[in-house]
Amino acid sequence: MKGTSGGTSARGVTGPWVKSSYSGPTGGNCVEVAFLADGDVALRNSRDPEGAALIFTGAEWDAFLGGARDGEFDSPHRA
């Protein structure tokens, strides 16, 4: 992961930020992603759009999405 020391400022990330349709109309507790020209992926908290962004390589992002699809990150506390 790039930008691990406190993250990278989201202000420096160019490109559109995308929020999941699962976020609902009020914005709520959401994260947004931006797909960067070099193939990296930026991730930020939608409630703090000027705050830190984490930058992942395309391979790291693909690995995360694969794990999410396979349920590897499901909370053991949710029924």
Summary of the structure (lengths in Angstrom):
residues: 79
radius of gyration: 13.3
end to end distance: 31.3
largest distance: 39.4
contacts: 180
relative contact order: 0.23
helix: 23%
strand: 25%
